[in-house]
Amino acid sequence: ARLRRREGTAPSEGALLGIDGQADGLGVRDVLRADSTQRLELNYERSGVNLTPFLEGRGTVWDEGVEEADAPTRTALFGGVELATTLVRGGAGGYHTLAPVARYRSQLAFDQRTGTAVHYDGVEENIDGDTVEYGLRSLWRRPVAGDSLDLELLASRRMNREEGLPESERFLVLGKLRTEIGGVPVALYHDGRYDSVDDKTAYSNTTFAVRPTDDLIMQVGYQRGLDDGFSNLYETAS
């Protein structure tokens, strides 16, 4: 990827919602980045339960870092296992699916050198440490009535971090409901990421919609995001 970033000016005092909008001061940057993930896995299935051990390697290079003379590199090797199954119950009016999953990923090797990369997106986020995840996805549908509930829950913990970085615990919720109330179609969507250690909502996006007639849809939403230090990045209502 070739990534070009432009940096705007900070707003005046008394910015909306108290968000200062200060940038990192690096200005306009132009970076070439190569990122690759290779994964080898074996799948064992018995009585509907899937056991998948895996070995995963990832390498990333940047032609320029925070210091323009740097060329950061990052390599990592992980090993782990995933246990998952899918349970389905159906009837004349619809069906219900449950898909629990558990994962463990252990860091086998990690190397990061030649400076710090400029942050563009999730590729630059830390990937070090061991990770444990437990999740459940529930999908319930009645196709004839048009009702559906899709809900996914995921709890994760990162530990044994590099350079004494703190452990983290996150809980993620992603859900969407579509149904009718008094013959009026309604929908609710929520995407939330919660930090269990600091008891903070790191990110939330909630939207509610109603369609009283075929030609009219009304929708309200609220979105909020925090940075790694749990300071406001943005807050919007629509």
N, C-alpha and C positions, 0 to 999 in steps of 0.2 A: 504494500500500500504506500502511496504517497499522501502525506497528511499535511495540510496547510491550515494554520490557525491564525485568526485575527483577534485582536484584543481591543475591546471598546473602552471608553472612558468611564470612570466611576461616577455614580450619581451624586447629586448635591446632598447636603445634610437633610435629615428628615425624610429619607427615602421611604417609599411605600412599604408598610408592614415591618419596618425596622431592619430590612436587609440591606447591608451596606454595599454589596456588589463589587467589593474590591477584588481585583484579579491577582494573579501570582507575580505580575511584574515582568514576565518573560517577553511580552510583546509579540509581534508577528514571528511565527516560527514555521519552518518548512522541513519536514523530516521524512526520510525513507525508512520503512519498517518491514521486516520479514518475520512471520510468526507461523510455526508449524507444530501440530500435535499428532503424534503417532501412537496408536494403541493396539495392543495384542490381547485378545481375550478368548477364553474358552467357556462354553456354555454347557452346563449339566442340568437336565430337566428330569424330574421324577414326580409323578402324581400332581402335575400342574405347578410345581415349585421350581423356579429357575435359580441356579447357583452359578455365578459368573465371576471367576477370578480374572484379574487383568494386570497388565504391565503397561504403563503409559509414560511416554517421554515428551517433553515440550522444549522447544528452543526458540528464542526471540532475539533479534538484533536490531539496533537502531543506528543510523549513520551519524546521529548527532544527539547529544544529551542536553541537560540543563546548562552545562558548560559546553559551548559550541565545539570546543576542541575534542570532547569526549565522543566515544562510540560505544554506548552501553551494550552489554550482552547478558543474557540470562538463559541458563539451562537447568532443567529439573527432571528427575526420574521418580515416578511413584509406582507403588504396587498396592493392590487392594482387592476387595471382593464385594459383590452385590448379591443380595438375596431378594427375590421378588416373586409375586404370584398375582393372579387375577381371578376374582370370584364374581360370577354372573348369576343373577336370578331374574328370570323373565316370566311374563304373563301375557294375557290377552291385551291388556291395556298399555303395557310398557315394559321397561326393564331397569335393573339397578346393577351397577358394576362397582366393585371395590378392588383397588389395586394398591396393596401395601408394599413398601420397599424399604430396605435397610442397606446402607453402604458404609464401607470403611476404606479410607485411602491413607497410606503411610508414605511419608517422604523418605526415599532411599538415598537421593543425592540432590544437592542444590548448589548452584554457583551463580553469583551475580557480581559483575565487575565493570570497571571502566566508567564510573560515574552513575548519575541518576537520569532516567529517561523523562522526557517531557510528557506530561499526562494529556492524553487525548480521549481515551475511552477505557473500557474494561480490560483491555490487554495489558495496560500499565499497572493494574492493581496487583497487590501482593498475592502470590499463589503458594507460598511456603507453608510448611507445617503439616500435621496430620489432621484428618477430617473425619468426623462421624456424622452420619445423616440418617434420620428416620422420617419417612413420609407416608402419606396416604392420599390417594385420589378417589373421590366418590362421584360417580356419574349416574344421575337418575333422570329418566326421560319417559314421557307419555306422548308419543308422536301424534296420535290422533287429536289430543287436546291441546298440543303445542306447549306443554309444560316441560321444563327442564331445570335441573340444578346440577351445576358442575363445580365441585369444590376440591381444592388441593391444599394440603397442609404439609409443611416441611420444617423440621427442627434440625439445626446443624450446630456443631461445635468444632472449633479449630484450636489446636493445642500444639505444644512443642515447636513454637515458632522460632524463626531465625533472629539472631541479635537481640534476644530478650523481648521481642514484641509480645504484647499482652494476648492472652487467650480471648476468644470471642464466642458468644452464643447468640444465634439468630433464630427467629421463628418467622416463617413466611406463610402468608395466606393469599390464595388466589381463588376467587369465586365469582360465579355468574348465575343469576336466577332469572328465569323467564316464566311468567304465569299470567293469570287473569284474576282480577278482583272485581266482582260485580259485572262481569262481561267486558271489562276494560283491560287491555294488555298492559302489563307493567314489567320492568326489568331493573335489576340491581346488579352492579358490578363493583368488585372491591379487590384491590391489589395492595397488600400491606407487608412491610418488612420491619420486624421488631427486634430490638437488642435486649436480650434477657439480662445481661450483666448490668447495664446502666439503666434498665427499665425505660427505654426511649423508643419512640416510633421513628425509625430511620427514614421510612418512605411510606406514603399512603396515597392512594388514588381511588376515590369513591364516586360513583356516578349512579343516579337514579333517573329512570325515564318512564313516562306514561304516554299512552296513545289513545286519547279519548275518542278520536274519530280517525277515519282512514287518511284524512288530509292534514292531520295535526299531531305532531309529536312534541312533547315538552320534556326538557332534560335539565337537570341541575348536577353540578359536580364540584368536588373539592380535592385539591392536590397539594401535597407538601413534601419537601425533601430536606434532609439534613446532611451536612458533610461529616467527615470522620470524627470531628470534634463536637458533633451534635449541635452545631450552629446552623441557623437557617440558610439554606441555599436558595429556596424559592417557596412561595405560598400563593396559590391561585384559587379563585372561585369562579364558576362559570354558570 
